[in-house]
Amino acid sequence: MNETAFFGTVYLFSILLMMLQLGALVWVIYDVFTKQKRMPDVEKILWVVVAFLFTILGALVYYIVVKRSGKYEEKPGEEENPKDTPQVY
């Protein structure tokens, strides 16, 4: 393999890795702010910081710790507003 082909391969691999990191970062941020309605705000900020610092590894840990447990996601039958608050139509 000559030098040009080697550096081209490394360049393409690095571009793919950067795209994967960006996708993992965007997924964690999107999921934290749209799907995790019952998660405390401090924990949301913590997960975003973890996603920025450890992109792919942070997304993997987020998936294992938060997504698989489902403890912060609203169930399909749950209401967004509790019954104590008045309903405005």
C-alpha positions as CSV (number, residue, x, y, z in Angstrom):
1,M,0.0,0.0,0.0
2,N,1.5,3.3,-1.0
3,E,1.5,6.4,1.2
4,T,-1.3,8.2,-0.5
5,A,-3.7,5.2,-0.2
6,F,-2.8,4.8,3.5
7,F,-3.5,8.4,4.3
8,G,-6.7,8.4,2.3
9,T,-7.9,5.4,4.2
10,V,-7.0,7.0,7.5
11,Y,-8.8,10.2,6.4
12,L,-12.0,8.4,5.5
13,F,-11.9,6.4,8.7
14,S,-11.5,9.7,10.7
15,I,-14.4,11.3,8.8
16,L,-16.7,8.3,9.6
17,L,-15.6,8.4,13.3
18,M,-16.4,12.1,13.5
19,M,-19.8,11.6,11.9
20,L,-20.5,8.8,14.4
21,Q,-19.5,11.0,17.3
22,L,-21.6,13.9,16.1
23,G,-24.6,11.5,15.7
24,A,-24.1,10.2,19.2
25,L,-23.9,13.7,20.6
26,V,-27.0,14.9,18.8
27,W,-29.0,11.7,19.8
28,V,-28.2,12.1,23.5
29,I,-29.1,15.8,23.6
30,Y,-32.3,15.3,21.6
31,D,-33.4,12.4,23.8
32,V,-32.6,14.1,27.1
33,F,-34.6,17.2,26.2
34,T,-37.5,15.6,24.4
35,K,-38.1,12.1,25.8
36,Q,-37.0,12.3,29.4
37,K,-39.8,14.5,30.8
38,R,-39.4,13.4,34.4
39,M,-35.6,13.7,34.6
40,P,-34.4,16.5,36.9
41,D,-32.9,19.5,35.1
42,V,-29.5,19.0,36.9
43,E,-29.3,15.5,35.6
44,K,-30.2,16.6,32.1
45,I,-27.3,19.1,32.1
46,L,-25.0,16.4,33.5
47,W,-25.9,14.0,30.7
48,V,-25.3,16.8,28.1
49,V,-21.9,17.5,29.5
50,V,-21.0,13.8,29.6
51,A,-22.1,13.6,25.9
52,F,-19.9,16.5,25.0
53,L,-16.9,15.1,26.8
54,F,-17.2,11.4,26.0
55,T,-19.3,11.4,22.8
56,I,-19.6,7.7,21.8
57,L,-18.8,6.2,25.2
58,G,-21.1,8.8,26.9
59,A,-23.9,7.8,24.5
60,L,-23.4,4.1,25.3
61,V,-23.4,4.7,29.1
62,Y,-26.5,6.9,28.7
63,Y,-28.3,4.2,26.8
64,I,-27.4,1.5,29.4
65,V,-28.2,3.7,32.5
66,V,-31.2,5.8,31.3
67,K,-32.8,4.4,28.2
68,R,-32.9,0.7,29.1
69,S,-34.4,1.5,32.5
70,G,-37.0,3.8,31.1
71,K,-37.6,5.4,34.6
72,Y,-37.8,9.0,33.3
73,E,-39.9,8.4,30.2
74,E,-43.6,8.9,30.3
75,K,-45.7,5.9,29.6
76,P,-48.2,6.1,26.7
77,G,-51.2,6.4,29.1
78,E,-49.7,9.0,31.4
79,E,-50.7,12.6,31.2
80,E,-48.2,15.4,31.0
81,N,-50.1,17.5,33.6
82,P,-51.0,16.0,37.0
83,K,-54.6,15.9,38.0
84,D,-54.2,18.7,40.6
85,T,-53.5,21.4,38.0
86,P,-56.5,23.0,36.3
87,Q,-57.1,22.1,32.6
88,V,-57.2,25.1,30.3
89,Y,-59.0,24.5,27.0
